[in-house]
């Protein structure tokens, strides 16, 4: 092969390890998606809506934790910029009861708006709220990230433009290959989508 492309935000240390034994140069998508900015956008929206105590709900899945940590850092940055306390963090797994426990605990601690790591977490949180007799945004505002198809009914989220992501990766590949072709403008990859959950 002329080139090997790693996806899924493989960190530089791991990319270097792959490069050491790879039969071709390795190009990574690391940093193409600004996970920290996603967290900042989520928090900024909730803060602008009047929420002064935020929460962050993240999955315990180890392969996802790296992205979740970056997004949480973004939420913390935005809270600090707004002069607010650090977000209250809750961990969940694939059981609905962990989401119910997280939601009720957040509300007891005075949290009114939650940044979910992604839409899957946000949708499970909404289901847990409904099952427990609560609602979003009345009892707890919820914002996700990714804009998956199931989010389109009610979930406020940060959408990821797949075409922009692909254009960014193509630009990296062309640069690595030494192509003199003009790089296309990827545009803004992230976009706030406002629905009813927050």
N, C-alpha and C positions, 0 to 999 in steps of 0.2 A: 504493500500500500504506500501511497505518497504521503498520507497523513492519517493520524488517528484522532478522532474527536471524542472527548469525554463530556457527557451531559450530567445533569442532576447536581450541579454546583459542587463538583469534587474540589476540595480545597487544594491549594498549591502544593502542600507537602505530599499529599497522596498522588497528585499529578506528576511530581518529580520522581516519585518511586516508580510509577508506571513508565515514565520516560527512560529511566535507567536501563530497562530491558526491552523496550518497545522496538519493533522493526522499522518504525517511521516516526517523524516528529509528532508530538502530542499537543493538541490545542484543546483548551478547556473552556467551558462556558461560565467558569467561576466569575461571579460578580456581574454577570449580564442582567440578572434580576436583582434589583436593589431591595433586598429584604428589609434592611433597616429603614429605608424610605417608606416601605409599605406600612410599617409600624407607626411611623411619624404621621402618615396620612390618616390612618385609622384614628389615632389619638386626637389629631388636630380637628377632625370632623366632630368627634364627640365633645371636645372642649368648646368648640364654637357653638354647639347646641346647648351649652350650659352645664354640662356634666363636669363636676369638680373632683370627683373621686372615681378613678378608673380601675378596671380589672383587666387581667390578661389571662386567657385560658389556653393552655397548650397541651398537646398529647404527650404521653410518656414514651411513645415509639422512638427508639434510639436513632433511627435513620432520619427522622424528621426533626429531632431536637436541635440540630445545628441551625436549621432555618428559623426555628421557633426562637432560638436565643437571639438571632440577629433582629428579628421582628420585635421581640420584647425590648431590646436595646433601643430601637427606634421609638417605641411607646414611652420608655423612660426618658429619652432625650426630650420628647415633646412636652411631657409633664413638667420636666425641669425648666424648660424654656417658658412655660406658662406659670411658673411659680407654684405648682401643685406637688403634692406628695407623690412618692413612687407608687406605681400601680400595684394592686393586690394580685398576686399570682396564684393560680390554681392549676393543678395537673389532673388530667382525665385519661381514661383508657377507652376501650371500645364498648364498655357497659354503660347503659343509659343512667343507671343509678349514680355513677361517678359524676355525671353532668348535673344531675339533680342536687347532689351534695355540693358541688362547686357553686351552682347558682344560688342556693339557699344560704350558703356560707358568705358569698359575696354580698348579698343583700343585707345580711345581718351586720356585715362590716361597713355598711354605708355606701357601697359601690352602686352607682346608678347607670354606668355605661361600661360595656365590656368589649375589648378588642379580642376577637377569637383568632387563633393562629391562622386558620383558613376557613373556607366555607363549610367543609365537612364538620369541623368542630362547632362552628356557629349554628348550623342546622340541627345538630344534636342538642345543642344548648336550648334552641327554640323549642324543640320537642319536649325536653325535660321541663321547661317552664310551663308549657301548656298542660302537660300531664299533672304537674303539681298545682295547677289552678292559677298560675301567673301568666302575664302577657308581656310582649315586647312591642313597643318601647315603654309601656305604662309602668311596669315594675322594674324592668331592666332592659336598657337599650343594648342591642347587639350588632356589631359590624364584623364582617368576615373579610376574606381575601381570595381571589381567583375568579369569581363570577362563573361558577359551574352552572350547568343547566337548571338544577333544582333550586338554585338561589333566585331564579328569576321571578318567583311568585311573591316574595316578600323581603328578601335579605338585602340590606344595604351592605355594599362590599367594595373592595378595590379590584377592579378588573385588570387582567393581564392581557395585553394585546399580543396574540400569538404571532401575527405577521411582523410586528416590531421586534419581537424576540428572535424570530428566524432571520430577519435582516441583520440584526446585530451579530449573530453567529456567522452568517455568510461573510460579513465584513472582516471578522477575525480570521476566517479561513483564507480569504483572498489576501489579506495582509501577510499571513504566514507563508503563503505560497509565492509572495513577491509579485503579485499581480499588479499591474498598473491601471487596471480598470477603476473608474471612479466609483467610490463606495456609495451605495444608496443611503439616503437619510432614513434612519430607523424611526424617527419621531419619538414621542413619549410613550413608553411601554405601559405606564400605569395610569388608571383613570378611576375616579370616584364615581360609583353608581349608587344613587340614592333611591331607596325603596322604603318600606314601612317599618322595618325592624329597629331603626334608629333615626 
